[in-house]
Each structure stands twice: as structure tokens, then as C-alpha cells.
């Protein structure tokens, strides 16, 4: 895997404070099918581990909702009739 020198750094608004973060894998972040894990979100500059984990979780959940939304599963008569 080719190492990139410059990291793409994103910003996250945490109650008016800008938190900088980036993906652990700088190449896979451009793949449409890549589903990152919470540990793939790396936060810059926070020393409090508990706060860091909370922010990692919020960033990850926001990403997963927008890029990989859960599909609604139809059951029963709705499935048979083909509703969407």
C-alpha cells in the first residue's frame, strides 16, 4: 500500500468547538464501498479518552447514516405486493 504524506483532515463541530479528525486509512476513504469502524476515526488534539471516544462514535454514526443508510426490510403482505 502506498503511503500518503499529506492527510486529509476534516472538522467536526462539537458544541461550537472545532475538532479535527481524519480516517486511519487515507486510501480507502475514497472507496464508496468501504465501511469504516469506529476505531478508523482518529481525533487530533484530545487528551481525554472518554470524550475522544464519544466524539469518534458521533462522527462514525453521522458518516454511516449518510453514506450507508439501513435498508428497510419489508415483510408479510407488503413484501408480496412489492411496496417500497
Secondary structure, DSSP 8 states (H G I E B T S, - for coil): ----SS---EEEEETTEEEEEEES-TTGGG-TT----GGGEEESS---HHHHHHHHHHHHHHHHHHHS-------HHHHHHT--
